[in-house]
Structure formats: structure tokens, C-alpha cells
Amino acid sequence: MSRDHTERTFRGLSIRPREVPGFSQARAAGQVPLVPHQPPELMPGTSAHRAFNLFLVKIITAVAGVLVAVELVQLLPLGGVLISIAVLAMGLFTFVLALHWWKGVGARNFEELRRGYTTLVLHYGSFAPIAHRGWHQTRWRLPWDYSGCWVLSPQGQVLQPPHEGVDAPGFYPSPHKAGAFELWTGTAWSGHYRT
């Protein structure tokens, strides 16, 4: 890495994806988001926007199910400790399911971004816990900027065209981990890696 690159990383300034060594090769190999000049067609299947809405429905349904189950468990002839363990287990299971569902929304969104568009607009957020950043640092609130890609409605209508010269969100060669691709949110490197 160049001295300038290292100094800017150390100071916390964002290095744009096209400034990272290996960007040109990854672009030539089709490994970075490709933003077409014309609005792209939606991928077959569920859009990221719809996947997000389904995620919300699943969460509401799961929480309602847990609340009903908690009431039913209390009717069983179990001791207070067993009831507490059952309630805790149901809550933990629901939490793990919610993380799994959220990760699925992220996977669909990443596929859209790879094709140069998105149907899901986040202002802040992340689709996975970041290994080197603790939850207590609130790094799940990463800022997003979609000005480098097409923003489409779930029906494929253009809501926002991309701006020239702006790197779209997606996976690019990482400035932090050699040989890996890191998620660029349009404004920041997320710490979410793909090899």
C-alpha cells in the first residue's frame, strides 16, 4: 500500500473503491458492481424491498407467536425456573431466526447491488454483525449512499438514476484486508468481507 493510502486510512478518511489497489483488475473480471447506462431489469424472484417487507411480517408473526407461547407455557404445571428457561429459549430462538431472516434480506440486496441497482434504500444499517467491531460501538448504523447506482421501485420503475463517477454500494477489493472483498456502503467500508 502506498504511504498516502496508509495515512488516509489511519486518519479515518474514506478511501473510494477505485483508489484501492486491485480495483481495475476486479472491474475487468466483473467482480465489482456493474452499473449499466440504462435502467436494468429486475432480477427474477423477490426484490430486496419485498424481502425486507416479508422480514417485517415474519418478525411481527414470530413475536406474536412467542407472546402466545409464553402465556400457554405459564398454564403448564411447571416450576418458575422451567417456565423462565422456556421463555428465554423461545426468545433466543426468535432472535436467531430474526438474524437469519435479516441476513437473507442482505443477500438479496447484495445481488441487486452487484447488478448496479437496488430496490431497498437504507439510510443506516448493516446486514450482519461485524467481527472486528463490537455491537456496543453501534456499527450496525453504517450510513448508505445509493447515488452511484440505480434506485428502482419493486416494480422496476426508476426512482433515482446513478450519478457519474460515484462508486455504487457493493463489494470491492478491500483497503483493509488483502485478497478480500469488502462491502462499500457508498460512503464507508463496512467491515463485512467476502473472499
Backbone as CSV, one residue per row, in Angstrom:
resi,resn,N_x,N_y,N_z,CA_x,CA_y,CA_z,C_x,C_y,C_z
1,MET,0.841,-1.184,0.000,0.000,0.000,0.000,0.881,1.240,0.000
2,SER,0.400,2.251,-0.661,1.159,3.493,-0.714,1.098,4.206,0.634
3,ARG,2.065,5.086,0.847,2.096,5.846,2.099,0.845,6.708,2.237
4,ASP,0.441,7.368,1.131,-0.758,8.213,1.158,-1.985,7.389,1.528
5,HIS,-2.087,6.195,0.952,-3.208,5.290,1.225,-3.233,4.939,2.715
6,THR,-2.079,4.575,3.262,-1.999,4.201,4.674,-2.321,5.382,5.580
7,GLU,-1.801,6.555,5.257,-2.064,7.733,6.087,-3.546,8.075,6.095
8,ARG,-4.197,7.991,4.923,-5.616,8.334,4.885,-6.445,7.304,5.637
9,THR,-6.055,6.039,5.561,-6.766,5.018,6.320,-6.585,5.266,7.815
10,PHE,-5.358,5.561,8.214,-5.071,5.811,9.624,-5.867,7.002,10.139
11,ARG,-5.994,8.025,9.336,-6.726,9.220,9.756,-8.237,9.005,9.717
12,GLY,-8.676,7.878,9.153,-10.099,7.590,9.127,-10.825,8.169,7.930
13,LEU,-10.102,8.714,6.968,-10.760,9.252,5.786,-11.145,8.096,4.878
14,SER,-12.270,8.210,4.214,-12.721,7.144,3.341,-11.908,7.106,2.059
15,ILE,-11.425,5.932,1.771,-10.756,5.685,0.507,-11.817,5.115,-0.413
16,ARG,-12.001,5.704,-1.555,-13.008,5.242,-2.504,-12.574,3.911,-3.122
17,PRO,-13.528,3.070,-3.500,-13.174,1.770,-4.082,-12.208,1.860,-5.260
18,ARG,-12.372,2.841,-6.129,-11.499,2.917,-7.308,-10.072,3.315,-6.943
19,GLU,-9.830,3.735,-5.697,-8.487,4.091,-5.233,-7.755,2.909,-4.588
20,VAL,-8.450,1.799,-4.409,-7.867,0.633,-3.752,-7.085,-0.193,-4.774
21,PRO,-5.869,-0.616,-4.423,-5.123,-1.486,-5.335,-5.940,-2.734,-5.680
22,GLY,-5.957,-3.083,-6.951,-6.706,-4.254,-7.410,-8.069,-3.918,-7.975
23,PHE,-8.500,-2.652,-7.866,-9.824,-2.279,-8.365,-9.936,-2.521,-9.867
24,SER,-8.958,-2.065,-10.637,-9.025,-2.187,-12.101,-9.118,-3.643,-12.533
25,GLN,-8.320,-4.503,-11.895,-8.354,-5.919,-12.237,-9.706,-6.535,-11.870
26,ALA,-10.227,-6.188,-10.706,-11.529,-6.719,-10.279,-12.635,-6.226,-11.202
27,ARG,-12.531,-4.997,-11.638,-13.534,-4.442,-12.550,-13.488,-5.168,-13.888
28,ALA,-12.268,-5.389,-14.409,-12.115,-6.093,-15.684,-12.640,-7.524,-15.592
29,ALA,-12.532,-8.133,-14.410,-13.001,-9.506,-14.206,-14.485,-9.570,-13.859
30,GLY,-15.161,-8.423,-13.781,-16.588,-8.401,-13.460,-16.891,-8.733,-12.011
31,GLN,-15.949,-8.460,-11.109,-16.123,-8.806,-9.698,-16.639,-7.656,-8.843
32,VAL,-16.857,-6.502,-9.432,-17.375,-5.342,-8.699,-18.719,-4.956,-9.303
33,PRO,-19.514,-4.167,-8.598,-20.811,-3.777,-9.146,-20.675,-3.138,-10.531
34,LEU,-21.528,-3.578,-11.428,-21.557,-3.032,-12.780,-22.845,-2.231,-12.928
35,VAL,-22.710,-0.927,-13.032,-23.877,-0.054,-13.159,-24.100,0.210,-14.645
36,PRO,-25.187,-0.327,-15.213,-25.437,-0.129,-16.641,-25.852,1.311,-16.952
37,HIS,-25.700,1.687,-18.222,-26.075,3.041,-18.639,-27.590,3.213,-18.700
38,GLN,-28.306,2.123,-18.937,-29.767,2.137,-18.985,-30.310,1.433,-17.744
39,PRO,-31.531,1.766,-17.336,-32.103,1.091,-16.160,-32.121,-0.425,-16.360
40,PRO,-31.609,-1.181,-15.416,-31.600,-2.640,-15.556,-32.975,-3.235,-15.285
41,GLU,-33.179,-4.433,-15.810,-34.402,-5.167,-15.483,-34.216,-5.805,-14.109
42,LEU,-35.310,-5.938,-13.394,-35.252,-6.586,-12.083,-34.879,-8.056,-12.236
43,MET,-34.142,-8.565,-11.279,-33.836,-9.992,-11.261,-35.132,-10.754,-11.026
44,PRO,-35.208,-11.981,-11.516,-36.387,-12.784,-11.198,-36.432,-13.083,-9.698
45,GLY,-37.609,-13.282,-9.194,-37.765,-13.599,-7.774,-38.102,-12.378,-6.948
46,THR,-37.964,-12.538,-5.665,-38.306,-11.494,-4.706,-37.286,-10.365,-4.739
47,SER,-37.765,-9.134,-4.785,-36.858,-7.981,-4.724,-36.386,-7.799,-3.279
48,ALA,-35.297,-7.057,-3.104,-34.802,-6.782,-1.747,-35.846,-6.002,-0.946
49,HIS,-36.571,-5.119,-1.608,-37.623,-4.348,-0.933,-38.710,-5.284,-0.408
50,ARG,-39.135,-6.211,-1.253,-40.162,-7.166,-0.830,-39.608,-8.096,0.256
51,ALA,-38.350,-8.512,0.117,-37.732,-9.361,1.143,-37.718,-8.639,2.490
52,PHE,-37.466,-7.331,2.467,-37.489,-6.545,3.703,-38.898,-6.518,4.295
53,ASN,-39.908,-6.302,3.451,-41.289,-6.293,3.944,-41.683,-7.654,4.518
54,LEU,-41.257,-8.737,3.856,-41.529,-10.078,4.374,-40.805,-10.297,5.704
55,PHE,-39.608,-9.753,5.824,-38.860,-9.820,7.082,-39.684,-9.187,8.206
56,LEU,-40.252,-8.017,7.949,-41.059,-7.341,8.970,-42.274,-8.174,9.360
57,VAL,-42.933,-8.774,8.377,-44.100,-9.620,8.658,-43.677,-10.828,9.495
58,LYS,-42.560,-11.444,9.131,-42.066,-12.599,9.890,-41.751,-12.217,11.335
59,ILE,-41.131,-11.055,11.522,-40.784,-10.606,12.879,-42.051,-10.412,13.709
60,ILE,-43.015,-9.719,13.143,-44.271,-9.469,13.865,-44.953,-10.786,14.210
61,THR,-44.991,-11.711,13.242,-45.616,-13.011,13.465,-44.862,-13.804,14.536
62,ALA,-43.533,-13.789,14.464,-42.730,-14.533,15.439,-42.902,-13.971,16.846
63,VAL,-42.888,-12.661,16.980,-43.063,-12.049,18.304,-44.452,-12.364,18.850
64,ALA,-45.468,-12.272,17.995,-46.826,-12.614,18.436,-46.885,-14.079,18.863
65,GLY,-46.226,-14.949,18.096,-46.186,-16.370,18.447,-45.511,-16.613,19.783
66,VAL,-44.425,-15.909,20.029,-43.719,-16.052,21.311,-44.596,-15.565,22.455
67,LEU,-45.287,-14.453,22.258,-46.163,-13.938,23.321,-47.275,-14.925,23.654
68,VAL,-47.866,-15.535,22.625,-48.905,-16.547,22.856,-48.294,-17.759,23.553
69,ALA,-47.120,-18.197,23.086,-46.462,-19.356,23.692,-46.110,-19.095,25.154
70,VAL,-45.690,-17.886,25.470,-45.367,-17.539,26.862,-46.610,-17.695,27.734
71,GLU,-47.735,-17.226,27.236,-48.984,-17.361,28.002,-49.362,-18.829,28.182
72,LEU,-49.180,-19.631,27.115,-49.531,-21.050,27.198,-48.588,-21.810,28.132
73,VAL,-47.299,-21.494,28.095,-46.322,-22.169,28.961,-46.653,-21.918,30.426
74,GLN,-47.153,-20.749,30.730,-47.475,-20.428,32.125,-48.659,-21.241,32.644
75,LEU,-49.457,-21.797,31.721,-50.583,-22.636,32.131,-50.153,-24.066,32.460
76,LEU,-48.951,-24.438,32.030,-48.460,-25.790,32.289,-48.029,-25.920,33.752
77,PRO,-48.120,-27.138,34.273,-47.722,-27.346,35.675,-46.194,-27.444,35.808
78,LEU,-45.512,-26.360,35.492,-44.050,-26.310,35.588,-43.657,-25.329,36.677
79,GLY,-42.476,-25.516,37.210,-41.970,-24.582,38.211,-41.536,-23.282,37.552
80,GLY,-41.335,-22.265,38.362,-40.943,-20.950,37.857,-39.646,-20.963,37.072
81,VAL,-38.694,-21.800,37.500,-37.403,-21.866,36.812,-37.584,-22.449,35.414
82,LEU,-38.364,-23.528,35.301,-38.595,-24.147,33.991,-39.349,-23.205,33.053
83,ILE,-40.296,-22.480,33.588,-41.027,-21.507,32.769,-40.069,-20.422,32.285
84,SER,-39.215,-19.962,33.172,-38.236,-18.932,32.786,-37.298,-19.441,31.702
85,ILE,-36.841,-20.679,31.837,-35.953,-21.264,30.830,-36.678,-21.390,29.494
86,ALA,-37.932,-21.838,29.517,-38.707,-21.979,28.280,-38.906,-20.627,27.599
87,VAL,-39.238,-19.607,28.370,-39.444,-18.265,27.813,-38.136,-17.734,27.227
88,LEU,-37.047,-17.925,27.951,-35.734,-17.476,27.470,-35.357,-18.197,26.175
89,ALA,-35.597,-19.508,26.121,-35.279,-20.295,24.923,-36.095,-19.818,23.722
90,MET,-37.382,-19.548,23.941,-38.218,-19.057,22.835,-37.737,-17.694,22.348
91,GLY,-37.394,-16.826,23.272,-36.894,-15.505,22.890,-35.589,-15.588,22.129
92,LEU,-34.677,-16.436,22.599,-33.388,-16.609,21.929,-33.575,-17.207,20.537
93,PHE,-34.442,-18.200,20.429,-34.726,-18.816,19.131,-35.289,-17.782,18.154
94,THR,-36.191,-16.949,18.614,-36.769,-15.903,17.765,-35.703,-14.907,17.331
95,PHE,-34.809,-14.553,18.231,-33.725,-13.626,17.901,-32.809,-14.209,16.826
96,VAL,-32.440,-15.481,16.979,-31.578,-16.142,15.988,-32.290,-16.211,14.639
97,LEU,-33.570,-16.540,14.651,-34.346,-16.550,13.404,-34.365,-15.169,12.755
98,ALA,-34.557,-14.135,13.552,-34.599,-12.769,13.022,-33.273,-12.404,12.364
99,LEU,-32.150,-12.776,12.988,-30.842,-12.509,12.381,-30.689,-13.252,11.061
100,HIS,-31.151,-14.489,11.022,-31.096,-15.287,9.791,-31.943,-14.649,8.687
101,TRP,-33.141,-14.239,9.028,-34.013,-13.595,8.035,-33.401,-12.286,7.543
102,TRP,-32.826,-11.506,8.450,-32.210,-10.223,8.080,-31.016,-10.446,7.152
103,LYS,-30.245,-11.495,7.442,-29.109,-11.835,6.581,-29.602,-12.195,5.174
104,GLY,-30.747,-12.843,5.075,-31.342,-13.166,3.773,-31.728,-11.918,2.998
105,VAL,-32.245,-10.910,3.703,-32.557,-9.627,3.052,-31.267,-9.030,2.501
106,GLY,-30.206,-9.089,3.290,-28.917,-8.565,2.853,-28.382,-9.289,1.634
107,ALA,-28.492,-10.611,1.611,-28.003,-11.390,0.467,-28.721,-10.976,-0.815
108,ARG,-30.017,-10.777,-0.715,-30.772,-10.353,-1.910,-30.357,-8.944,-2.320
109,ASN,-30.175,-8.063,-1.340,-29.750,-6.699,-1.639,-28.366,-6.690,-2.291
110,PHE,-27.457,-7.536,-1.816,-26.116,-7.599,-2.407,-26.180,-8.062,-3.862
111,GLU,-27.088,-8.991,-4.168,-27.249,-9.442,-5.558,-27.738,-8.299,-6.445
112,GLU,-28.676,-7.519,-5.933,-29.139,-6.358,-6.705,-27.997,-5.370,-6.915
113,LEU,-27.262,-5.073,-5.855,-26.162,-4.107,-5.962,-25.101,-4.581,-6.950
114,ARG,-24.863,-5.876,-6.996,-23.888,-6.423,-7.946,-24.310,-6.130,-9.385
115,ARG,-25.608,-6.012,-9.598,-26.145,-5.732,-10.933,-26.363,-4.234,-11.175
116,GLY,-25.943,-3.405,-10.207,-25.978,-1.961,-10.409,-27.259,-1.258,-10.012
117,TYR,-28.103,-1.937,-9.224,-29.341,-1.291,-8.776,-29.725,-1.782,-7.392
118,THR,-30.693,-1.104,-6.802,-31.279,-1.555,-5.543,-32.758,-1.205,-5.523
119,THR,-33.529,-2.024,-4.830,-34.941,-1.706,-4.575,-35.149,-1.399,-3.094
120,LEU,-34.081,-1.560,-2.306,-34.157,-1.325,-0.864,-33.208,-0.197,-0.496
121,VAL,-33.747,0.869,0.049,-32.928,2.016,0.431,-32.864,2.091,1.955
122,LEU,-31.651,1.954,2.470,-31.399,2.119,3.900,-30.672,3.435,4.096
123,HIS,-30.981,4.137,5.133,-30.203,5.328,5.462,-29.028,4.917,6.341
124,TYR,-29.289,3.988,7.250,-28.274,3.433,8.135,-28.558,1.955,8.298
125,GLY,-27.528,1.169,8.520,-27.756,-0.232,8.831,-26.676,-1.147,8.324
126,SER,-26.790,-2.411,8.716,-25.883,-3.462,8.292,-26.676,-4.758,8.287
127,PHE,-26.221,-5.699,7.477,-26.934,-6.968,7.381,-26.289,-8.083,8.191
128,ALA,-25.190,-7.766,8.858,-24.503,-8.785,9.648,-23.668,-8.102,10.718
129,PRO,-23.452,-8.808,11.827,-22.527,-8.243,12.812,-21.132,-8.189,12.209
130,ILE,-20.380,-7.205,12.555,-19.042,-7.024,12.023,-18.051,-7.590,13.038
131,ALA,-17.211,-8.515,12.593,-16.321,-9.245,13.503,-15.403,-8.339,14.315
132,HIS,-14.833,-7.339,13.694,-13.862,-6.521,14.420,-14.469,-5.260,15.028
133,ARG,-15.767,-5.163,14.980,-16.450,-4.018,15.590,-17.556,-4.549,16.493
134,GLY,-17.460,-4.261,17.763,-18.444,-4.767,18.712,-19.803,-4.099,18.567
135,TRP,-20.827,-4.824,18.956,-22.186,-4.288,18.868,-22.314,-3.022,19.694
136,HIS,-21.538,-2.937,20.778,-21.622,-1.781,21.677,-21.121,-0.498,21.017
137,GLN,-20.438,-0.613,19.878,-19.975,0.578,19.170,-21.020,1.073,18.167
138,THR,-22.168,0.437,18.141,-23.306,0.773,17.259,-22.895,0.840,15.797
139,ARG,-22.029,-0.042,15.381,-21.581,-0.048,13.989,-22.630,-0.637,13.046
140,TRP,-23.724,-1.121,13.572,-24.786,-1.596,12.688,-25.476,-0.401,12.042
141,ARG,-25.138,0.807,12.475,-25.737,2.012,11.906,-24.796,2.649,10.884
142,LEU,-24.304,1.858,9.968,-23.444,2.386,8.911,-24.276,3.227,7.950
143,PRO,-23.766,4.366,7.511,-24.515,5.194,6.559,-24.424,4.616,5.147
144,TRP,-25.492,4.764,4.380,-25.551,4.297,2.994,-25.778,5.476,2.061
145,ASP,-25.241,5.356,0.846,-25.447,6.350,-0.210,-25.620,5.591,-1.520
146,TYR,-26.785,5.722,-2.121,-27.112,4.986,-3.345,-26.973,5.838,-4.601
147,SER,-26.296,6.974,-4.502,-26.207,7.858,-5.666,-25.366,7.265,-6.790
148,GLY,-24.622,6.194,-6.532,-23.813,5.572,-7.570,-24.500,4.443,-8.308
149,CYS,-25.737,4.104,-7.931,-26.449,3.012,-8.608,-27.885,3.437,-8.920
150,TRP,-28.550,2.614,-9.689,-29.964,2.846,-9.984,-30.780,2.502,-8.744
151,VAL,-31.715,3.349,-8.390,-32.681,3.032,-7.337,-34.005,2.805,-8.052
152,LEU,-34.508,1.582,-7.944,-35.726,1.183,-8.642,-36.823,0.838,-7.646
153,SER,-38.061,1.018,-8.089,-39.197,0.573,-7.283,-39.262,-0.949,-7.377
154,PRO,-40.023,-1.608,-6.515,-40.159,-3.065,-6.610,-40.772,-3.521,-7.938
155,GLN,-41.384,-2.587,-8.673,-41.938,-2.906,-9.988,-40.955,-2.582,-11.115
156,GLY,-39.797,-2.022,-10.793,-38.781,-1.732,-11.796,-38.774,-0.310,-12.323
157,GLN,-39.606,0.565,-11.782,-39.613,1.964,-12.223,-38.423,2.696,-11.611
158,VAL,-37.843,3.610,-12.388,-36.682,4.361,-11.921,-37.118,5.408,-10.900
159,LEU,-36.552,5.328,-9.709,-36.785,6.327,-8.675,-35.628,7.318,-8.618
160,GLN,-34.418,6.824,-8.961,-33.236,7.683,-8.968,-32.188,7.076,-9.899
161,PRO,-31.723,7.837,-10.887,-30.642,7.336,-11.742,-29.295,7.498,-11.035
162,PRO,-28.284,6.762,-11.485,-26.965,6.898,-10.855,-26.263,8.178,-11.295
163,HIS,-25.410,8.688,-10.427,-24.574,9.841,-10.761,-23.256,9.328,-11.327
164,GLU,-22.772,9.983,-12.361,-21.498,9.609,-12.984,-20.347,9.762,-11.993
165,GLY,-19.405,8.845,-12.050,-18.187,8.957,-11.255,-18.322,8.612,-9.789
166,VAL,-19.487,8.136,-9.369,-19.702,7.766,-7.965,-19.684,6.242,-7.876
167,ASP,-18.910,5.709,-6.954,-18.846,4.257,-6.775,-20.122,3.766,-6.101
168,ALA,-20.784,2.822,-6.754,-22.026,2.254,-6.228,-21.742,1.405,-4.995
169,PRO,-22.706,1.257,-4.106,-22.520,0.328,-2.992,-22.322,-1.091,-3.526
170,GLY,-21.597,-1.885,-2.788,-21.352,-3.268,-3.181,-19.993,-3.727,-2.697
171,PHE,-19.604,-4.918,-3.121,-18.324,-5.487,-2.704,-17.219,-5.106,-3.676
172,TYR,-16.111,-4.630,-3.110,-14.934,-4.199,-3.869,-13.690,-4.742,-3.175
173,PRO,-12.535,-4.741,-3.886,-11.299,-5.104,-3.192,-11.140,-4.240,-1.938
174,SER,-10.823,-4.897,-0.848,-10.774,-4.214,0.450,-9.492,-3.424,0.654
175,PRO,-9.612,-2.219,1.209,-8.410,-1.478,1.582,-7.839,-1.954,2.925
176,HIS,-8.588,-2.824,3.614,-8.199,-3.248,4.958,-7.698,-4.681,5.039
177,LYS,-8.084,-5.517,4.063,-7.753,-6.940,4.135,-7.375,-7.413,2.734
178,ALA,-6.095,-7.660,2.519,-5.601,-8.066,1.202,-6.270,-9.354,0.729
179,GLY,-6.657,-9.374,-0.540,-7.251,-10.562,-1.137,-8.728,-10.744,-0.869
180,ALA,-9.321,-9.877,-0.083,-10.745,-9.992,0.247,-11.520,-8.848,-0.391
181,PHE,-12.800,-9.061,-0.518,-13.702,-8.018,-0.983,-14.488,-7.540,0.229
182,GLU,-14.650,-6.233,0.337,-15.326,-5.633,1.485,-16.516,-4.822,0.991
183,LEU,-17.575,-4.827,1.777,-18.771,-4.079,1.411,-18.546,-2.582,1.578
184,TRP,-18.722,-1.855,0.485,-18.696,-0.389,0.453,-20.153,0.054,0.461
185,THR,-20.546,0.905,1.396,-21.946,1.329,1.510,-22.264,2.564,0.674
186,GLY,-21.284,3.021,-0.076,-21.457,4.261,-0.827,-20.817,5.429,-0.106
187,THR,-20.586,5.243,1.204,-19.918,6.278,1.998,-18.842,5.718,2.912
188,ALA,-18.911,4.423,3.236,-17.979,3.853,4.211,-17.724,2.383,3.920
189,TRP,-16.559,1.919,4.344,-16.248,0.494,4.303,-16.872,-0.143,5.539
190,SER,-17.617,-1.226,5.331,-18.432,-1.785,6.409,-17.712,-2.757,7.331
191,GLY,-16.636,-3.371,6.875,-16.020,-4.432,7.660,-16.649,-5.783,7.389
192,HIS,-17.610,-5.837,6.467,-18.254,-7.087,6.045,-17.460,-7.603,4.845
193,TYR,-16.796,-8.752,5.002,-15.889,-9.265,3.976,-16.469,-10.456,3.234
194,ARG,-16.042,-10.568,1.997,-16.339,-11.726,1.150,-15.030,-12.080,0.464
195,THR,-14.664,-13.350,0.446,-13.405,-13.742,-0.205,-13.659,-14.247,-1.598
